[in-house]
Structures are given as structure tokens and as C-alpha cells.
């Protein structure tokens, strides 16, 4: 079901002017959070709830946007069960940050967000990482990539060590992408990643790395190009073309973000940075407002704490 608002009208100017107040920003967030129009309880997933309003003669006021589930009788707001839970940052600021990260083709740094939003650097950094964490694809909820796909890897410069971090990629031509940080390029690591996100019937295109040859033994069809011999695209007799240029295009955008915006990334946070580019690549065919509308439901069921609890 389509959301009950015009996603085409969502842009940074409208978020700053039309939805600047917390009341209007919360209503817009609720429409994006629950596209069906009904509040869904994050505790029991029941879709019937009523809004709690404060009485005029009481001193204990109910917080804005508070609902009570008709089934489990627990209270909740639209931010409960999302990366926004327990956050003291205004929802209007969160919406602006979502729009910027969803539509900045080569991303922005935390310092840039700090200057644009007027918040502390630590706040901007943590907001961005929470949203990047929510942009990750849950392999259990999506179909494996089919048709013609490409598998490749790249090494990203790490901030805290001279050892570079390896990022693996599986991407479908004219389709979606999947990323994962792996320790080394081995048949075991690459094969496990391909097993989770690629269909056995897909045509896989790779380079001449030996790890792919071992990992794709059971694949229906495996095509390779030899980059050491300056072979970057090969036209086969059956009309298909063997290349990994789509994967190289994805990596070129990611590297522009690393060198141009972040300069260096740590091994710990590289998966979240890759998820950001993965999400924008998967939604590249929609408008900016529609991309943000597609992202908001993805924040459900995900939490990222600044410090992980010891127990």
C-alpha cells in the first residue's frame, strides 16, 4: 500500500520549512513509519491501537504521539523499536539527516552534518551511523540475486592500521547489490557470501582470482575475464557479455566517498559505510523523496547503541 503523502514533495526545503515543528515532523514520520495508515505495535505487531491524550485537569501529561495497543495494552510511539528510540534529538532533525544521507550520492562527513544541522560532532557522527546501520540488507527477507550477477572485491584503507580491509560485493546487472566485509579473499569466505545472496541458477561473472573458481564449483554457469591480459569485456558466442564493470562502477562510487568525504574508515565501521552506498544503489531508479520513504520502514527492529552493554 502506498503511503498517504506525496513523496515527490519531500525535499530538504520542505523538511526545513513545512515540517520544521515537532508536531508536523512527527505526523510525517508516522505516515512513513506506518504506510498502511494504522499504528502497528512494536511489541506484539498488532495493528489496532488508540491514541492517548492528556486530560486538561491532570498534571501528568502524556508525551506527544503516545499510543496504546489494544491487544497487549503496552504503550508505544513511532520511534519505539527503531534506531530513533531513546533519542533526545528532535524528529525534525532526524528527518533532515535521513534525507541528506539517502540522497548524497557520494555521502557526507560527520563534520559536514554538524555544520548543516547545527548539532555537536558526536551527535552528527552517531546519527549517521545509526542510519547507516539501518540501511543494511537483511538477506533472510529478500530473494537471492538471479539472472546475470557479478562478484568482485576491493581493499579499503583502514584508519587505525596499515593493513587494508577487504570488502566483497555481489551485484546483479540492472538490479541490486550486496556487500560484506571479509577478513581475506578465500574460497571459504567468498563462497559463504555467494551462497547467502546469490541463486545457484544465476550466471556469475568474476575475474581470474582462484578463490572464485573454487567457491563456484557448483554454480550453474561461471564466466571469468582475465584482467592481467587486459581483458575487461568479452562477447561470447551465445550473445552474453562477460565482465565485472558493474561491480567496478559500484566500487568507484564507494571510493569517492572514502577519499572525498571520509578520507579513511575503520575496519569496525566499514560495513555501515558500505550499507549506505548499497542502499542508494538499490534505490537509484526512484526520486529523492521516494528513496527516503522507502528507507524509513527499514529502521524498524534495529538498534545501535553508542556503547554495547557488557552483559
C-alpha positions in Angstrom: 0.0 0.0 0.0 1.3 3.4 -0.9 1.9 6.0 1.8 -0.7 8.7 2.4 1.5 11.5 1.4 3.2 12.7 -1.8 6.8 11.6 -1.7 7.6 13.8 -4.6 7.1 16.8 -2.4 9.6 15.7 0.2 12.9 17.6 -0.1 15.3 19.4 2.1 13.5 22.8 1.7 10.1 21.3 2.6 11.5 19.5 5.6 13.1 22.7 6.8 10.0 24.9 6.3 6.8 22.9 6.2 7.9 20.1 8.7 10.1 22.1 11.0 7.8 21.9 14.0 7.9 18.7 16.1 4.2 18.1 15.7 4.3 18.2 11.9 7.5 16.3 11.8 6.1 13.5 14.0 3.0 13.2 11.8 5.1 12.9 8.7 7.4 10.3 10.4 4.3 8.3 11.5 3.0 8.3 7.9 6.4 7.0 6.6 6.8 4.6 9.5 3.3 3.1 9.1 2.4 3.4 5.3 -0.8 1.5 5.9 -2.2 4.3 8.0 -2.6 2.2 11.2 -0.1 2.3 14.0 1.5 -1.1 14.5 2.5 -2.2 18.0 6.3 -2.9 18.1 5.8 -5.3 21.0 3.2 -7.7 19.6 2.8 -6.5 15.9 -0.9 -5.9 16.4 -2.4 -3.3 14.1 -5.1 -1.8 16.4 -4.2 0.9 18.8 -5.7 4.1 20.2 -4.0 7.4 20.9 -3.5 8.5 24.5 -4.4 12.1 25.1 -3.8 14.1 28.2 -6.7 15.4 30.3 -6.9 19.1 30.9 -7.1 18.8 34.7 -4.2 16.5 35.2 -0.6 17.4 36.0 0.9 14.2 34.4 0.8 14.9 30.7 1.1 12.1 28.2 4.0 12.6 25.8 3.1 13.5 22.2 2.4 10.7 19.8 1.7 8.1 22.5 -0.4 5.1 21.6 -1.7 2.1 23.5 -2.0 -1.3 21.9 -5.5 -2.9 22.0 -4.0 -6.4 22.3 -1.1 -6.3 24.7 -2.0 -3.0 26.4 1.5 -1.7 26.1 2.2 1.9 25.2 4.5 3.0 22.4 5.4 5.8 20.0 6.5 5.7 16.4 10.2 5.8 17.5 10.0 2.7 19.7 11.8 -0.3 18.2 13.8 1.8 15.8 17.2 3.5 15.7 15.5 6.6 17.0 14.4 5.0 20.2 15.5 6.9 23.4 16.9 9.7 21.4 16.6 13.3 22.6 17.3 14.7 19.2 14.2 16.3 17.6 12.4 14.2 15.0 12.6 17.2 12.6 16.5 16.9 12.8 16.3 13.2 12.2 14.2 13.6 9.1 16.7 16.1 7.7 19.6 13.8 8.4 17.7 10.9 6.7 17.1 12.9 3.6 20.8 14.0 3.4 22.2 10.5 3.8 19.6 8.9 1.5 20.4 11.3 -1.4 24.0 12.4 -1.1 25.4 10.3 -3.9 29.0 10.3 -2.5 27.9 10.7 1.1 28.8 13.4 3.6 31.1 13.5 6.6 30.0 13.9 10.2 31.7 17.4 10.2 29.6 18.4 7.3 26.4 17.2 9.0 27.5 19.1 12.1 27.7 22.4 10.2 24.5 21.8 8.2 22.3 20.8 11.2 23.8 22.9 13.9 24.5 19.9 16.3 27.5 18.6 18.1 30.0 16.5 16.2 29.4 13.5 18.4 25.7 13.8 17.7 26.1 14.1 14.0 28.5 11.1 13.9 26.2 8.9 15.9 23.1 9.8 14.0 24.8 9.0 10.7 26.0 5.6 12.0 22.6 4.7 13.3 21.0 5.4 9.9 23.8 3.6 8.0 23.2 0.6 10.3 19.5 0.6 9.4 20.4 0.7 5.6 21.8 -2.8 5.7 20.0 -5.5 3.7 18.6 -8.5 5.7 19.3 -11.5 3.5 16.6 -13.5 5.2 13.9 -11.1 3.9 15.0 -10.7 0.3 15.3 -13.1 -2.6 18.7 -14.3 -3.8 20.1 -12.4 -6.8 19.3 -14.1 -10.1 20.0 -13.7 -13.8 23.5 -12.3 -14.5 25.5 -11.2 -11.5 29.0 -10.1 -10.9 31.2 -10.8 -7.9 34.3 -8.8 -7.0 36.3 -7.4 -4.1 38.2 -4.3 -3.2 40.6 -3.2 -0.5 39.7 -0.1 1.5 42.4 1.9 3.5 41.9 1.4 7.2 42.3 4.3 9.7 43.9 2.5 12.6 46.3 0.2 10.8 48.3 -0.1 7.6 46.5 -3.3 6.8 43.7 -2.7 4.3 40.2 -4.1 4.8 38.6 -6.3 2.2 35.1 -5.6 1.0 33.3 -8.2 -1.1 30.5 -7.4 -3.5 27.8 -9.3 -5.3 25.8 -7.2 -7.7 23.1 -8.1 -10.3 23.2 -6.3 -13.6 20.4 -3.7 -13.7 19.5 -5.0 -10.3 20.5 -4.8 -6.6 23.8 -5.1 -4.8 25.0 -6.9 -1.7 28.1 -6.1 0.3 30.1 -7.7 3.1 33.4 -7.1 4.9 35.5 -10.3 4.8 38.9 -10.9 6.5 40.6 -12.4 3.5 39.7 -13.4 -0.1 39.5 -17.1 0.3 37.2 -19.7 -1.3 35.5 -20.2 2.1 34.8 -16.6 2.8 33.7 -15.8 -0.8 31.7 -19.0 -1.1 29.8 -18.4 2.1 28.9 -14.9 0.9 27.8 -16.1 -2.5 25.7 -18.9 -1.0 23.7 -16.5 1.1 22.9 -13.8 -1.5 23.2 -15.5 -5.0 21.0 -18.0 -6.7 22.5 -21.3 -7.9 20.9 -20.7 -11.3 22.5 -17.3 -11.8 25.3 -16.6 -14.3 28.2 -15.4 -12.2 30.9 -13.1 -13.7 34.2 -12.8 -11.9 37.9 -12.1 -12.6 40.6 -14.7 -12.6 41.0 -14.9 -8.8 41.5 -18.6 -7.7 39.1 -18.1 -4.8 36.1 -17.7 -7.1 37.0 -20.8 -9.1 36.9 -23.0 -6.0 33.8 -21.3 -4.5 31.7 -21.5 -7.6 32.3 -25.2 -8.5 28.6 -26.0 -8.0 27.3 -22.9 -9.8 25.2 -23.3 -13.0 27.5 -21.1 -15.0 30.7 -19.2 -14.2 32.3 -16.7 -16.6 35.7 -15.2 -16.0 37.6 -12.3 -17.5 41.4 -12.1 -17.4 42.3 -8.6 -16.3 46.0 -9.4 -16.3 45.8 -9.8 -20.1 43.8 -6.5 -20.4 40.6 -8.4 -21.0 37.8 -6.3 -19.5 34.8 -7.4 -21.6 34.3 -10.5 -23.7 31.5 -11.1 -26.1 30.5 -14.8 -26.0 29.0 -16.8 -28.9 25.7 -17.1 -27.2 25.3 -13.3 -27.1 26.2 -12.8 -23.5 29.0 -10.4 -22.3 31.4 -11.4 -19.6 32.7 -8.5 -17.5 32.8 -7.1 -14.0 32.3 -3.5 -15.0 29.1 -3.1 -12.9 31.0 -4.0 -9.8 33.8 -1.7 -10.7 31.3 1.1 -11.1 29.9 0.5 -7.6 33.4 0.5 -6.1 34.3 3.7 -7.9 31.4 5.5 -6.1 32.3 3.9 -2.8 36.0 5.0 -3.1 34.9 8.6 -4.0 33.1 8.6 -0.6 36.1 7.3 1.2 38.7 9.6 -0.4 36.5 12.6 -0.8 34.2 12.7 2.2 35.5 10.4 5.0 39.2 10.2 3.9 39.7 7.0 6.0 37.4 4.4 7.5 38.0 1.9 10.3 37.5 -1.8 9.9 34.8 -1.8 12.6 32.6 0.8 10.8 33.3 -0.1 7.1 30.2 -2.4 6.9 27.9 0.5 7.8 29.6 2.8 5.2 29.1 0.1 2.6 25.5 -0.4 3.6 24.9 3.3 2.9 26.2 3.0 -0.7 24.4 -0.3 -1.1 21.0 1.2 -0.2 21.5 4.2 -2.6 22.5 1.9 -5.4 19.4 -0.4 -4.8 17.1 2.6 -4.9 18.8 4.5 -7.7 15.8 4.5 -10.0 13.4 6.4 -7.7 13.2 10.0 -6.7 14.8 11.5 -3.6 11.6 11.7 -1.7 10.6 8.1 -2.6 14.0 6.9 -1.6 13.6 8.4 1.9 10.1 7.0 2.1 11.5 3.5 1.3 14.1 3.9 3.9 12.0 4.8 6.9 10.3 1.4 7.3 13.8 -0.2 7.3 14.6 1.3 10.7 12.1 -0.9 12.4 13.6 -3.7 14.6 17.1 -2.2 14.6 19.0 -0.6 17.5 22.6 0.7 17.6 23.9 1.7 21.0 26.9 4.1 21.5 28.4 1.6 23.9 27.4 -2.0 23.8 26.4 -3.4 27.3 28.9 -5.7 28.9 26.3 -8.3 29.8 
